[in-house]
Amino acid sequence: MSRAVMYETFGGPEVLELREVPEPHAGTGEVRVRVAAVGLNPMDWALSSSPETAQRFGITLPSGFATDFAGTVDEVGEGVSGFTVGDRVYGGAAGRAAADFVVVAPSGAGTLLRTPAAISDEVAGTLPVAGLTASAALAVIGVKAGDTVLIGGAAGGVGVFAVQLARLAGARVIGTASEGTRDFLRGSAPNPSPTAPAWRNGCARSFPTG
């Protein structure tokens, strides 16, 4: 047996239960990951509290919980290439991540990726939903070197990644967030305009020539 966070009715955190479940194993074209860290996102609470949202993502009751995970491959099914037992990995499995083990088919784009040696499982477990959302948003607007980018909610889960990715692209970044996150934003290196009502003045001070 293994453990997984499960729920049988939609609702708030009170519907979540840690249960013993049959231990899953990798089948053909699949790998099993021993989960070391799980990242939580607003979408996880939406899936577990809203039947309509769950239906759009193909989630049915009873269901597991959470999407983002990181850990180590401990089983590799027949026909899988590119992954071996012992690989540190991270990825997404909607409604199944909060468990001792996650079985995924790594052929899907972004389903399973190798964790860089310098990144901990705890950090890697935050990457899939927020990181891919930030990357997709910047790709849509085509951020490039020399651009000036205003990122709202720069201290949030998606915003943190958007700030870093935009800077890596060579853009100048202005971040807006609450006053309480000002020091954090300075550490992540955008030019902070900390409160929404004052953001125009903050932008003008940071970039007087536009």
Accessible surface in RSA format (square Angstrom, percent):
REM  Atomic radii and reference values for relative SASA: ProtOr
REM  Chains: A
REM  Algorithm: Lee & Richards
REM  Probe-radius: 1.40
REM  Slices: 20
REM RES _ NUM      All-atoms   Total-Side   Main-Chain    Non-polar    All polar
REM                ABS   REL    ABS   REL    ABS   REL    ABS   REL    ABS   REL
RES MET A   1   142.86  74.0  85.58  56.6  57.28 136.4  63.66  54.1  79.20 104.9
RES SER A   2     7.63   6.4   2.47   3.3   5.16  11.9   5.86  12.5   1.78   2.5
RES ARG A   3   125.55  52.7 124.52  63.5   1.03   2.4  35.37  48.3  90.18  54.7
RES ALA A   4    10.10   9.3   9.89  15.3   0.22   0.5  10.10  14.2   0.00   0.0
RES VAL A   5    33.92  22.3  33.63  30.4   0.30   0.7  33.63  29.2   0.30   0.8
RES MET A   6    33.85  17.5  33.85  22.4   0.00   0.0  26.50  22.5   7.35   9.7
RES TYR A   7     3.28   1.5   2.64   1.5   0.64   1.7   1.02   0.8   2.27   2.8
RES GLU A   8    91.47  52.5  78.88  59.7  12.59  30.0  19.13  37.0  72.34  59.1
RES THR A   9    85.79  61.0  83.22  84.4   2.58   6.1  68.66  92.2  17.14  25.9
RES PHE A  10    59.56  29.8  33.98  21.0  25.58  66.6  34.14  20.7  25.42  72.8
RES GLY A  11    18.59  22.9   0.00   N/A  18.59  22.9  18.04  49.5   0.55   1.2
RES GLY A  12    24.86  30.7   0.00   N/A  24.86  30.7  19.10  52.4   5.76  12.9
RES PRO A  13    92.43  67.4  83.67  76.3   8.76  31.8  83.73  69.1   8.70  54.1
RES GLU A  14   138.53  79.5 101.68  76.9  36.84  87.7  75.48 146.0  63.05  51.5
RES VAL A  15    24.82  16.3  12.81  11.6  12.01  28.9  20.41  17.7   4.42  12.0
RES LEU A  16    40.94  22.8  22.49  16.1  18.44  46.4  22.67  15.9  18.27  49.2
RES GLU A  17    86.93  49.9  80.97  61.3   5.96  14.2  30.22  58.4  56.72  46.3
RES LEU A  18   115.68  64.4  82.26  58.9  33.42  84.0  82.26  57.8  33.42  89.9
RES ARG A  19    75.63  31.8  69.54  35.4   6.10  14.5  34.55  47.2  41.08  24.9
RES GLU A  20   128.02  73.5 104.73  79.2  23.29  55.5  31.56  61.0  96.47  78.8
RES VAL A  21    31.39  20.7  30.91  28.0   0.48   1.2  31.39  27.3   0.00   0.0
RES PRO A  22   107.45  78.3  98.63  89.9   8.82  32.1 100.41  82.9   7.03  43.7
RES GLU A  23    62.70  36.0  46.60  35.3  16.10  38.3   9.01  17.4  53.69  43.8
RES PRO A  24    46.12  33.6  36.15  33.0   9.98  36.3  46.12  38.1   0.00   0.0
RES HIS A  25   110.90  60.6  90.61  63.0  20.29  51.9  67.80  69.9  43.10  50.2
RES ALA A  26    22.80  21.0   1.25   1.9  21.55  49.0   1.25   1.8  21.55  57.1
RES GLY A  27    31.74  39.1   0.00   N/A  31.74  39.1  31.70  87.0   0.05   0.1
RES THR A  28   110.12  78.3  83.74  84.9  26.38  62.9  56.91  76.4  53.21  80.4
RES GLY A  29    28.41  35.0   0.00   N/A  28.41  35.0  22.90  62.9   5.51  12.3
RES GLU A  30    55.43  31.8  55.43  41.9   0.00   0.0   5.75  11.1  49.68  40.6
RES VAL A  31     0.00   0.0   0.00   0.0   0.00   0.0   0.00   0.0   0.00   0.0
RES ARG A  32    14.73   6.2  14.73   7.5   0.00   0.0   0.00   0.0  14.73   8.9
RES VAL A  33     0.00   0.0   0.00   0.0   0.00   0.0   0.00   0.0   0.00   0.0
RES ARG A  34   130.15  54.6 128.55  65.5   1.60   3.8  45.78  62.6  84.37  51.1
RES VAL A  35    24.49  16.1   4.09   3.7  20.40  49.2   4.12   3.6  20.37  55.2
RES ALA A  36    64.91  59.7  27.71  42.8  37.20  84.6  37.28  52.5  27.64  73.2
RES ALA A  37    14.65  13.5   6.66  10.3   7.99  18.2  14.65  20.6   0.00   0.0
RES VAL A  38    55.07  36.2  24.17  21.9  30.90  74.5  24.60  21.4  30.47  82.7
RES GLY A  39     7.83   9.7   0.00   N/A   7.83   9.7   7.83  21.5   0.00   0.0
RES LEU A  40    99.17  55.2  67.04  48.0  32.12  80.8  67.37  47.3  31.80  85.6
RES ASN A  41    17.58  12.1  14.77  14.3   2.81   6.8   4.31  10.4  13.27  12.8
RES PRO A  42   113.82  83.0 106.52  97.1   7.30  26.5 109.37  90.3   4.45  27.6
RES MET A  43    46.34  24.0  39.82  26.4   6.52  15.5  32.63  27.7  13.71  18.2
RES ASP A  44     1.61   1.1   0.23   0.2   1.38   3.3   0.78   1.8   0.83   0.8
RES TRP A  45    93.97  37.7  93.82  45.4   0.15   0.4  76.21  40.6  17.76  28.8
RES ALA A  46    37.29  34.3  30.90  47.7   6.40  14.6  36.52  51.4   0.77   2.0
RES LEU A  47     5.99   3.3   5.99   4.3   0.00   0.0   5.99   4.2   0.00   0.0
RES SER A  48     0.79   0.7   0.79   1.0   0.00   0.0   0.25   0.5   0.54   0.8
RES SER A  49    56.00  47.3  37.59  50.2  18.41  42.4  22.57  48.1  33.43  46.8
RES SER A  50    28.24  23.9  26.64  35.5   1.60   3.7  21.10  44.9   7.14  10.0
RES PRO A  51    67.30  49.1  62.54  57.0   4.77  17.3  62.92  52.0   4.38  27.2
RES GLU A  52   110.97  63.7 107.95  81.7   3.02   7.2  57.08 110.4  53.88  44.0
RES THR A  53    21.20  15.1  21.20  21.5   0.00   0.0   8.95  12.0  12.25  18.5
RES ALA A  54     0.52   0.5   0.52   0.8   0.00   0.0   0.52   0.7   0.00   0.0
RES GLN A  55   144.01  80.5 128.13  93.6  15.88  37.8  39.98  85.1 104.03  78.9
RES ARG A  56   175.91  73.9 135.94  69.3  39.96  95.1  70.84  96.8 105.06  63.7
RES PHE A  57   108.10  54.1  82.08  50.8  26.03  67.7  88.55  53.7  19.55  56.0
RES GLY A  58    61.52  75.9   0.00   N/A  61.52  75.9  34.71  95.3  26.80  60.0
RES ILE A  59    21.69  12.3  14.78  11.0   6.91  16.6  16.31  11.7   5.38  14.6
RES THR A  60   104.71  74.5  95.08  96.4   9.63  23.0  68.68  92.2  36.03  54.5
RES LEU A  61    67.75  37.7  38.15  27.3  29.60  74.4  38.31  26.9  29.44  79.2
RES PRO A  62    85.36  62.2  69.40  63.3  15.96  58.0  69.40  57.3  15.96  99.2
RES SER A  63     8.90   7.5   3.79   5.1   5.11  11.8   6.13  13.1   2.77   3.9
RES GLY A  64    12.34  15.2   0.00   N/A  12.34  15.2   5.69  15.6   6.66  14.9
RES PHE A  65     9.53   4.8   8.23   5.1   1.30   3.4   9.07   5.5   0.46   1.3
RES ALA A  66     2.43   2.2   0.00   0.0   2.43   5.5   0.06   0.1   2.37   6.3
RES THR A  67    11.98   8.5  11.98  12.1   0.00   0.0  11.98  16.1   0.00   0.0
RES ASP A  68     0.34   0.2   0.34   0.3   0.00   0.0   0.00   0.0   0.34   0.3
RES PHE A  69     0.00   0.0   0.00   0.0   0.00   0.0   0.00   0.0   0.00   0.0
RES ALA A  70     0.00   0.0   0.00   0.0   0.00   0.0   0.00   0.0   0.00   0.0
RES GLY A  71     0.12   0.1   0.00   N/A   0.12   0.1   0.11   0.3   0.00   0.0
RES THR A  72    48.17  34.3  48.17  48.8   0.00   0.0  29.60  39.8  18.57  28.1
RES VAL A  73     0.60   0.4   0.00   0.0   0.60   1.5   0.00   0.0   0.60   1.6
RES ASP A  74    39.32  27.5  24.75  24.6  14.57  34.5  21.66  51.0  17.67  17.6
RES GLU A  75    42.87  24.6  39.88  30.2   3.00   7.1  25.94  50.2  16.94  13.8
RES VAL A  76    52.90  34.8  21.81  19.7  31.08  74.9  22.02  19.1  30.87  83.7
RES GLY A  77    10.65  13.1   0.00   N/A  10.65  13.1   7.23  19.8   3.42   7.7
RES GLU A  78   141.67  81.3 124.74  94.4  16.94  40.3  52.57 101.7  89.11  72.8
RES GLY A  79    74.84  92.3   0.00   N/A  74.84  92.3  37.28 102.3  37.56  84.1
RES VAL A  80    27.18  17.9   2.03   1.8  25.15  60.6   5.88   5.1  21.30  57.8
RES SER A  81   100.27  84.7  79.38 105.9  20.89  48.1  48.34 102.9  51.93  72.8
RES GLY A  82    47.94  59.1   0.00   N/A  47.94  59.1  36.73 100.8  11.22  25.1
RES PHE A  83    25.43  12.7  20.34  12.6   5.09  13.2  20.34  12.3   5.09  14.6
RES THR A  84    86.68  61.6  84.81  86.0   1.87   4.5  71.74  96.4  14.94  22.6
RES VAL A  85    98.99  65.1  76.30  69.1  22.70  54.7  76.30  66.3  22.70  61.6
RES GLY A  86    47.01  58.0   0.00   N/A  47.01  58.0  27.58  75.7  19.44  43.5
RES ASP A  87    27.65  19.4  22.74  22.6   4.91  11.6   5.47  12.9  22.18  22.1
RES ARG A  88    77.95  32.7  70.54  36.0   7.41  17.6  52.33  71.5  25.61  15.5
RES VAL A  89     0.00   0.0   0.00   0.0   0.00   0.0   0.00   0.0   0.00   0.0
RES TYR A  90    30.91  14.4  30.91  17.6   0.00   0.0   3.99   3.0  26.93  33.2
RES GLY A  91     0.48   0.6   0.00   N/A   0.48   0.6   0.48   1.3   0.00   0.0
RES GLY A  92    21.41  26.4   0.00   N/A  21.41  26.4  11.33  31.1  10.08  22.6
RES ALA A  93     4.78   4.4   0.00   0.0   4.78  10.9   4.78   6.7   0.00   0.0
RES ALA A  94    39.73  36.5  24.14  37.3  15.58  35.4  24.14  34.0  15.58  41.3
RES GLY A  95     5.54   6.8   0.00   N/A   5.54   6.8   3.74  10.3   1.80   4.0
RES ARG A  96   114.01  47.9 106.96  54.5   7.05  16.8  60.60  82.8  53.41  32.4
RES ALA A  97     0.00   0.0   0.00   0.0   0.00   0.0   0.00   0.0   0.00   0.0
RES ALA A  98    14.40  13.2   9.92  15.3   4.48  10.2  13.13  18.5   1.27   3.4
RES ALA A  99    22.17  20.4   8.44  13.0  13.73  31.2  14.41  20.3   7.76  20.6
RES ASP A 100    34.59  24.2  29.95  29.8   4.64  11.0   9.35  22.0  25.24  25.2
RES PHE A 101    17.11   8.6   9.43   5.8   7.68  20.0   9.43   5.7   7.68  22.0
RES VAL A 102     2.48   1.6   0.00   0.0   2.48   6.0   2.48   2.2   0.00   0.0
RES VAL A 103    22.70  14.9  15.77  14.3   6.93  16.7  15.77  13.7   6.93  18.8
RES VAL A 104     4.81   3.2   1.38   1.2   3.43   8.3   4.81   4.2   0.00   0.0
RES ALA A 105    49.36  45.4  40.47  62.4   8.89  20.2  40.47  57.0   8.89  23.6
RES PRO A 106    22.77  16.6   8.93   8.1  13.83  50.3   9.13   7.5  13.64  84.8
RES SER A 107   110.39  93.3  70.76  94.4  39.63  91.3  57.96 123.4  52.42  73.4
RES GLY A 108    35.27  43.5   0.00   N/A  35.27  43.5  30.43  83.5   4.85  10.9
RES ALA A 109   113.13 104.0  69.35 107.0  43.77  99.6  80.71 113.7  32.41  85.9
RES GLY A 110    26.66  32.9   0.00   N/A  26.66  32.9  10.86  29.8  15.80  35.4
RES THR A 111    32.97  23.5  28.06  28.4   4.91  11.7  16.59  22.3  16.38  24.8
RES LEU A 112     8.06   4.5   0.00   0.0   8.06  20.3   0.00   0.0   8.06  21.7
RES LEU A 113    72.57  40.4  70.80  50.6   1.77   4.4  72.57  51.0   0.00   0.0
RES ARG A 114   135.95  57.1 120.68  61.5  15.27  36.4  55.10  75.3  80.85  49.0
RES THR A 115    11.91   8.5   0.00   0.0  11.91  28.4   0.05   0.1  11.85  17.9
RES PRO A 116    67.83  49.4  55.72  50.8  12.11  44.0  67.69  55.9   0.14   0.8
RES ALA A 117   105.08  96.6  69.52 107.3  35.55  80.9  73.79 103.9  31.29  82.9
RES ALA A 118   106.60  98.0  62.58  96.6  44.03 100.2  75.60 106.5  31.00  82.1
RES ILE A 119    49.68  28.3  45.41  33.8   4.27  10.3  48.92  35.2   0.76   2.1
RES SER A 120    51.67  43.7  39.22  52.3  12.45  28.7  42.30  90.1   9.37  13.1
RES ASP A 121    28.40  19.9  25.66  25.5   2.73   6.5   3.15   7.4  25.25  25.2
RES GLU A 122   117.98  67.7 108.72  82.3   9.26  22.0  59.66 115.4  58.32  47.6
RES VAL A 123    78.02  51.3  75.92  68.7   2.10   5.1  78.02  67.8   0.00   0.0
RES ALA A 124     0.00   0.0   0.00   0.0   0.00   0.0   0.00   0.0   0.00   0.0
RES GLY A 125     0.67   0.8   0.00   N/A   0.67   0.8   0.67   1.8   0.00   0.0
RES THR A 126    61.71  43.9  57.68  58.5   4.04   9.6  55.12  74.0   6.60  10.0
RES LEU A 127    32.88  18.3  31.52  22.6   1.35   3.4  31.52  22.1   1.35   3.6
RES PRO A 128     8.37   6.1   5.34   4.9   3.02  11.0   8.33   6.9   0.04   0.3
RES VAL A 129    35.15  23.1  28.32  25.6   6.83  16.5  34.75  30.2   0.40   1.1
RES ALA A 130     5.41   5.0   5.25   8.1   0.16   0.4   5.41   7.6   0.00   0.0
RES GLY A 131    11.30  13.9   0.00   N/A  11.30  13.9   9.56  26.2   1.74   3.9
RES LEU A 132    98.88  55.1  95.06  68.0   3.82   9.6  95.36  67.0   3.51   9.5
RES THR A 133    64.81  46.1  58.99  59.8   5.82  13.9  45.59  61.2  19.22  29.1
RES ALA A 134     0.09   0.1   0.00   0.0   0.09   0.2   0.09   0.1   0.00   0.0
RES SER A 135    51.68  43.7  47.97  64.0   3.71   8.6  11.88  25.3  39.80  55.8
RES ALA A 136    56.38  51.8  48.28  74.5   8.10  18.4  55.75  78.5   0.63   1.7
RES ALA A 137    53.41  49.1  43.27  66.8  10.14  23.1  51.17  72.1   2.24   5.9
RES LEU A 138    20.02  11.2  18.74  13.4   1.28   3.2  19.04  13.4   0.98   2.6
RES ALA A 139    76.91  70.7  47.73  73.7  29.19  66.4  58.77  82.8  18.15  48.1
RES VAL A 140   129.29  85.1  95.51  86.5  33.78  81.4 103.42  89.9  25.87  70.2
RES ILE A 141   115.52  65.7  82.07  61.1  33.45  80.6  90.30  65.0  25.22  68.4
RES GLY A 142    42.55  52.5   0.00   N/A  42.55  52.5  32.62  89.5   9.92  22.2
RES VAL A 143    25.57  16.8   4.42   4.0  21.15  51.0   5.12   4.4  20.46  55.5
RES LYS A 144   133.02  64.9 129.87  79.7   3.15   7.5  97.66  87.9  35.36  37.7
RES ALA A 145    75.13  69.1  54.89  84.7  20.24  46.0  55.18  77.7  19.95  52.8
RES GLY A 146    62.05  76.5   0.00   N/A  62.05  76.5  37.66 103.4  24.39  54.6
RES ASP A 147    39.04  27.3  34.42  34.3   4.62  10.9  13.96  32.9  25.08  25.0
RES THR A 148    60.76  43.2  29.28  29.7  31.48  75.0  27.37  36.8  33.39  50.5
RES VAL A 149    14.03   9.2  11.16  10.1   2.86   6.9  14.03  12.2   0.00   0.0
RES LEU A 150    82.44  45.9  55.59  39.8  26.85  67.5  55.59  39.0  26.85  72.2
RES ILE A 151    15.73   8.9  12.90   9.6   2.83   6.8  15.73  11.3   0.00   0.0
RES GLY A 152    54.16  66.8   0.00   N/A  54.16  66.8  26.48  72.7  27.68  62.0
RES GLY A 153    44.25  54.6   0.00   N/A  44.25  54.6  33.58  92.2  10.67  23.9
RES ALA A 154     0.50   0.5   0.00   0.0   0.50   1.1   0.00   0.0   0.50   1.3
RES ALA A 155    27.71  25.5   8.05  12.4  19.67  44.7   8.43  11.9  19.28  51.1
RES GLY A 156    35.15  43.3   0.00   N/A  35.15  43.3  33.06  90.7   2.09   4.7
RES GLY A 157    52.16  64.3   0.00   N/A  52.16  64.3  35.61  97.7  16.55  37.1
RES VAL A 158    60.47  39.8  57.64  52.2   2.84   6.8  57.64  50.1   2.84   7.7
RES GLY A 159     5.88   7.2   0.00   N/A   5.88   7.2   2.80   7.7   3.08   6.9
RES VAL A 160    32.57  21.4  32.12  29.1   0.45   1.1  32.57  28.3   0.00   0.0
RES PHE A 161    36.26  18.1  36.18  22.4   0.08   0.2  36.26  22.0   0.00   0.0
RES ALA A 162     8.18   7.5   8.18  12.6   0.00   0.0   8.18  11.5   0.00   0.0
RES VAL A 163     0.00   0.0   0.00   0.0   0.00   0.0   0.00   0.0   0.00   0.0
RES GLN A 164    82.92  46.4  79.47  58.1   3.45   8.2  26.62  56.7  56.30  42.7
RES LEU A 165    63.36  35.3  58.85  42.1   4.51  11.3  58.85  41.3   4.51  12.1
RES ALA A 166     0.00   0.0   0.00   0.0   0.00   0.0   0.00   0.0   0.00   0.0
RES ARG A 167   107.07  45.0  91.82  46.8  15.25  36.3  15.18  20.7  91.90  55.7
RES LEU A 168   150.11  83.6 116.11  83.1  34.00  85.5 119.77  84.1  30.34  81.6
RES ALA A 169    42.89  39.4  20.93  32.3  21.96  49.9  33.95  47.8   8.94  23.7
RES GLY A 170    38.93  48.0   0.00   N/A  38.93  48.0  25.32  69.5  13.62  30.5
RES ALA A 171     7.44   6.8   0.00   0.0   7.44  16.9   0.24   0.3   7.19  19.1
RES ARG A 172    98.21  41.2  94.76  48.3   3.45   8.2  53.05  72.5  45.16  27.4
RES VAL A 173     0.10   0.1   0.00   0.0   0.10   0.2   0.00   0.0   0.10   0.3
RES ILE A 174    10.34   5.9  10.34   7.7   0.00   0.0  10.34   7.4   0.00   0.0
RES GLY A 175     0.00   0.0   0.00   N/A   0.00   0.0   0.00   0.0   0.00   0.0
RES THR A 176    20.37  14.5  20.35  20.6   0.02   0.0   9.33  12.5  11.04  16.7
RES ALA A 177    19.91  18.3   4.01   6.2  15.90  36.2  17.39  24.5   2.52   6.7
RES SER A 178    69.70  58.9  56.42  75.3  13.28  30.6  51.05 108.7  18.65  26.1
RES GLU A 179   102.02  58.6  93.69  70.9   8.33  19.8  57.05 110.4  44.97  36.7
RES GLY A 180    77.10  95.1   0.00   N/A  77.10  95.1  41.10 112.8  36.00  80.6
RES THR A 181    37.89  26.9  37.02  37.5   0.86   2.1  37.89  50.9   0.00   0.0
RES ARG A 182    70.00  29.4  69.62  35.5   0.37   0.9  21.74  29.7  48.25  29.2
RES ASP A 183   121.48  85.1 109.72 109.2  11.76  27.8  37.93  89.3  83.54  83.3
RES PHE A 184   106.41  53.2  94.00  58.2  12.42  32.3 103.07  62.5   3.35   9.6
RES LEU A 185     0.00   0.0   0.00   0.0   0.00   0.0   0.00   0.0   0.00   0.0
RES ARG A 186   131.82  55.3 112.41  57.3  19.41  46.2  46.59  63.7  85.23  51.7
RES GLY A 187    69.79  86.1   0.00   N/A  69.79  86.1  38.35 105.2  31.44  70.4
RES SER A 188    26.14  22.1  10.26  13.7  15.88  36.6  19.71  42.0   6.43   9.0
RES ALA A 189    43.69  40.2  32.87  50.7  10.82  24.6  38.48  54.2   5.21  13.8
RES PRO A 190     7.35   5.4   0.00   0.0   7.35  26.7   0.11   0.1   7.24  45.0
RES ASN A 191    52.26  36.0  51.03  49.3   1.23   3.0   1.62   3.9  50.64  48.9
RES PRO A 192    13.82  10.1   5.47   5.0   8.35  30.4   5.47   4.5   8.35  51.9
RES SER A 193     0.66   0.6   0.66   0.9   0.00   0.0   0.50   1.1   0.16   0.2
RES PRO A 194    13.91  10.1  13.91  12.7   0.00   0.0  13.91  11.5   0.00   0.0
RES THR A 195    45.64  32.5  43.39  44.0   2.25   5.4  36.63  49.2   9.01  13.6
RES ALA A 196    73.68  67.7  62.48  96.4  11.20  25.5  63.91  90.0   9.77  25.9
RES PRO A 197   125.50  91.5  89.03  81.2  36.47 132.6 102.31  84.5  23.19 144.1
RES ALA A 198    38.40  35.3  35.57  54.9   2.83   6.4  37.84  53.3   0.56   1.5
RES TRP A 199    82.46  33.1  82.46  39.9   0.00   0.0  64.20  34.2  18.26  29.6
RES ARG A 200   170.38  71.5 164.01  83.6   6.38  15.2  59.89  81.9 110.49  67.0
RES ASN A 201    92.21  63.6  90.58  87.5   1.63   3.9   8.73  21.0  83.48  80.7
RES GLY A 202     4.08   5.0   0.00   N/A   4.08   5.0   2.83   7.8   1.25   2.8
RES CYS A 203    20.46  15.5  19.40  21.6   1.06   2.5  17.72  44.9   2.74   3.0
RES ALA A 204    60.06  55.2  48.80  75.3  11.26  25.6  56.06  78.9   4.00  10.6
RES ARG A 205   171.69  72.1 143.31  73.1  28.38  67.6  80.87 110.5  90.82  55.0
RES SER A 206    44.64  37.7  15.28  20.4  29.36  67.6  10.26  21.8  34.39  48.2
RES PHE A 207    26.53  13.3  18.67  11.6   7.86  20.5  20.82  12.6   5.71  16.3
RES PRO A 208   111.60  81.3  75.74  69.0  35.85 130.3  79.92  66.0  31.68 196.9
RES THR A 209   134.38  95.6  95.46  96.8  38.92  92.8  81.42 109.4  52.96  80.1
RES GLY A 210    62.58  77.2   0.00   N/A  62.58  77.2  56.40 154.8   6.18  13.8
END  Absolute sums over single chains surface
CHAIN  1 A    10864.5       7952.8       2911.7       6703.1       4161.3
END  Absolute sums over all chains
TOTAL         10864.5       7952.8       2911.7       6703.1       4161.3
